[in-house]
Each structure stands twice: as C-alpha cells, then as structure tokens.
Amino acid sequence: MRYPKRFCIALCFSALASVSLPFNALAEEPEIAGPEDWHAYSNSAQQVTGDIILAPGTIEMGKSGILTIAGVEGYTPNLFSFSGAAKLNLPENKYFCEEGVDKGFMIIDRSQPDFLVIDVFGGDVPPEADKSVDQQAGFCGSYTYNKS
C-alpha cells in the first residue's frame, strides 16, 4: 500500500519534532546531572574556592560552604543564578564575586573534556548572549577546574 506524499512528509516532521523536543527542553533550563568532584586548577580557583562538588542545586566549596544555584530558563544551556555568596567562609580577604555581592549569575562551561570553567557575574541582570565574558556588566572573575 502506498501512502500519499503529503502524509509521509507530515509523518517525518512529526517524528522529527517528537525526537527533538527533549533536547530543546534541556536547552531551556540547564541542569546538573549529579554530584561531580572538580579540582581547583586556576590560581583564582585555588585561592578562592578550592576544590568543589558541583551538584543539582548547589556548589559545595570544601570547608567554605555551599552556594545555591539554579538554571536560568531560556537564555543559554549553561547559565545559572547563584545566591548565598556572602555567607561563604572563604579565605581572608577573598570573595566569590566582590565584597557585598550575595547573588548573581554564572556561566558553567563544560565544553572541554575534563575541564570546567565558571564565569561569575554579580547583580540582578544576566550577562548578554552576544558579548564576550570580560565585557559583561558585573563580571567578577573566572574559575577553572579539572578532573585529575
């Protein structure tokens, strides 16, 4: 039995849409799959955060405390908000972002195998998608981690 050409085209589009829906849904609100141990690699990570555990909803910074994080829907697949930075017990004269900044945004980049980069932005306005990280309003710093 032959199916009309329009029916086949509609069926193909329907199948394609159903397959791509889960991927689009993941891109809308970023998530962390499970606890991941990361070792401080950059000088800033070694001096400020130390080794971290990246888990759903949190970043645990050794003895310094826990930062609460949440995916920001619809912006980019790796943008998160953070809160609780002022409560961290970081080494003397060190801040996760800047002095007095308790909340803001971070881009968590896991595009390189075995490396994690966290770019941090203070304030209530998320970074703009078309600007480089260091030209963003509120850019506080960058932390790099590895798996080794």
C-alpha positions as CSV (number, residue, x, y, z in Angstrom):
1,M,0.0,0.0,0.0
2,R,1.4,3.4,-1.0
3,Y,1.0,6.4,1.3
4,P,0.3,9.8,-0.2
5,K,3.4,12.0,-0.4
6,R,1.9,14.7,2.0
7,F,1.2,12.0,4.6
8,C,4.8,10.8,4.5
9,I,6.2,14.3,4.8
10,A,3.8,15.1,7.7
11,L,4.8,11.9,9.4
12,C,8.5,12.7,9.1
13,F,8.1,16.1,10.5
14,S,6.1,14.7,13.4
15,A,8.7,12.1,14.2
16,L,11.5,14.7,14.0
17,A,9.6,17.1,16.3
18,S,9.0,14.4,18.9
19,V,12.7,13.4,18.9
20,S,13.9,17.0,19.2
21,L,11.6,18.0,22.0
22,P,13.6,16.5,24.8
23,F,16.8,18.2,23.6
24,N,15.0,21.6,23.3
25,A,13.6,21.2,26.7
26,L,17.0,20.6,28.2
27,A,18.4,23.7,26.4
28,E,15.7,25.9,28.0
29,E,16.6,25.2,31.7
30,P,20.1,24.0,32.4
31,E,20.6,21.2,34.9
32,I,23.4,19.5,36.7
33,A,23.1,15.7,36.4
34,G,24.6,14.6,39.7
35,P,27.4,15.3,42.1
36,E,30.7,15.9,40.3
37,D,34.1,16.4,42.0
38,W,36.3,19.1,40.5
39,H,39.8,20.1,41.5
40,A,40.8,23.7,41.5
41,Y,43.1,24.4,38.5
42,S,43.4,28.1,38.0
43,N,45.1,30.4,40.6
44,S,41.7,32.1,41.3
45,A,40.0,28.7,41.9
46,Q,42.9,27.5,44.2
47,Q,42.9,30.7,46.2
48,V,39.2,31.4,46.5
49,T,37.0,28.3,46.2
50,G,39.4,25.3,46.4
51,D,38.1,22.0,45.1
52,I,34.4,21.9,44.6
53,I,31.5,19.5,44.3
54,L,29.0,20.6,41.6
55,A,25.6,19.0,42.3
56,P,22.0,19.7,41.4
57,G,21.1,23.0,43.0
58,T,24.5,23.6,44.8
59,I,28.2,24.1,44.6
60,E,30.0,22.8,47.7
61,M,33.3,24.6,48.3
62,G,35.1,22.4,50.7
63,K,35.0,23.9,54.2
64,S,34.0,27.3,52.8
65,G,30.3,26.4,52.5
66,I,27.6,25.8,49.9
67,L,26.5,28.2,47.1
68,T,22.9,27.7,45.9
69,I,22.5,27.6,42.1
70,A,19.5,27.3,39.7
71,G,19.3,27.1,35.9
72,V,18.1,30.2,34.1
73,E,15.4,29.1,31.7
74,G,15.6,30.1,28.0
75,Y,18.8,32.1,28.0
76,T,21.5,29.6,27.3
77,P,22.0,26.0,28.2
78,N,24.7,26.9,30.7
79,L,23.6,30.0,32.6
80,F,22.8,29.6,36.3
81,S,21.8,32.1,39.0
82,F,23.6,31.9,42.4
83,S,22.8,33.0,45.9
84,G,24.4,32.8,49.3
85,A,27.9,34.1,48.3
86,A,28.1,36.5,51.2
87,K,27.6,33.5,53.6
88,L,30.6,31.6,52.3
89,N,33.5,31.2,54.7
90,L,36.3,31.9,52.1
91,P,39.9,32.6,52.9
92,E,40.8,36.0,54.4
93,N,40.1,39.0,52.0
94,K,38.6,36.6,49.3
95,Y,35.2,36.9,47.8
96,F,33.4,34.6,45.3
97,C,32.4,37.7,43.3
98,E,33.0,41.0,45.0
99,E,32.6,42.3,48.5
100,G,29.0,42.6,49.4
101,V,27.7,40.6,46.4
102,D,25.4,37.8,47.6
103,K,23.7,36.8,44.3
104,G,24.3,37.0,40.6
105,F,24.8,34.7,37.6
106,M,27.4,32.2,36.4
107,I,28.1,30.6,33.1
108,I,29.1,27.0,33.8
109,D,31.1,25.8,30.7
110,R,31.8,22.0,30.4
111,S,32.6,22.1,26.7
112,Q,36.2,20.9,27.2
113,P,36.7,17.3,28.3
114,D,37.8,17.0,31.9
115,F,37.7,20.8,32.4
116,L,35.1,23.1,34.0
117,V,35.1,26.9,33.7
118,I,32.8,29.1,35.8
119,D,32.5,32.7,34.8
120,V,30.8,34.8,37.6
121,F,28.7,38.0,37.3
122,G,27.3,39.9,40.2
123,G,24.0,41.7,40.2
124,D,20.4,41.2,39.1
125,V,20.9,41.3,35.3
126,P,22.1,38.2,33.5
127,P,25.0,38.5,31.0
128,E,24.1,39.3,27.4
129,A,24.5,36.4,24.9
130,D,26.3,38.4,22.2
131,K,29.1,39.9,24.4
132,S,32.4,38.4,25.4
133,V,32.6,37.4,29.1
134,D,35.1,40.1,30.1
135,Q,32.9,42.9,28.5
136,Q,29.8,41.9,30.5
137,A,28.4,44.2,33.2
138,G,29.0,42.7,36.6
139,F,31.8,40.4,35.5
140,C,33.7,39.4,38.7
141,G,36.0,36.6,37.7
142,S,36.6,33.2,36.3
143,Y,37.4,29.9,38.0
144,T,38.8,26.8,36.2
145,Y,38.7,23.2,37.5
146,N,39.8,19.8,36.2
147,K,39.1,16.2,36.8
148,S,42.7,14.9,37.5
